[in-house]
């Protein structure tokens, strides 16, 4: 039968049970043209620009 060779310390056990390893929310960046928040390195959904260039034509 499988038995642990050494006792797992309280610190190691509690580190495993902690919430430190969970991912954070994605970082949002402000669009320089319209000021809306969107994900970094993505086309702005509001104005359709990326890196200062219009990628998607949006109607006003």
C-alpha positions in Angstrom: 0.0 0.0 0.0 1.3 3.5 -0.9 2.4 5.5 2.2 4.1 8.9 2.2 7.8 8.6 2.9 8.0 11.9 4.8 5.5 14.1 6.7 4.2 17.0 4.6 4.8 20.2 6.7 2.0 22.5 7.6 3.5 25.3 5.4 3.7 23.1 2.3 0.2 21.7 2.9 -1.2 25.2 3.4 0.6 26.6 0.3 -1.0 24.0 -1.8 -4.5 24.8 -0.4 -4.1 28.6 -0.7 -5.6 30.7 -3.5 -2.2 32.2 -4.5 -1.9 30.0 -7.6 -5.2 31.2 -9.2 -5.0 33.5 -12.2 -5.7 37.2 -12.0 -8.2 39.0 -14.2 -6.8 40.0 -17.6 -5.1 43.4 -17.8 -7.1 46.1 -19.5 -5.5 48.9 -21.5 -7.0 52.3 -22.5 -7.5 52.9 -26.2 -5.5 56.0 -27.2 -8.2 57.1 -29.8 -11.5 56.7 -27.9 -10.4 56.0 -24.3 -12.4 52.8 -23.9 -10.8 49.9 -22.0 -10.0 46.7 -23.9 -7.6 43.8 -23.7 -4.0 44.6 -24.6 -2.8 43.8 -28.1 -6.4 43.5 -29.5 -8.4 45.7 -31.8 -10.7 48.2 -30.0 -14.3 47.1 -30.2 -15.6 50.6 -30.1 -13.6 52.5 -32.7 -11.9 49.5 -34.6 -8.3 50.8 -34.3 -5.1 48.9 -33.4 -1.7 50.5 -33.1 -3.0 53.8 -34.4 -4.5 52.4 -37.6 -8.1 51.7 -38.5 -8.5 48.0 -38.9 -12.3 47.6 -38.8 -14.5 50.3 -40.2 -17.2 51.3 -37.7 -20.3 53.4 -38.3 -20.8 56.5 -36.3 
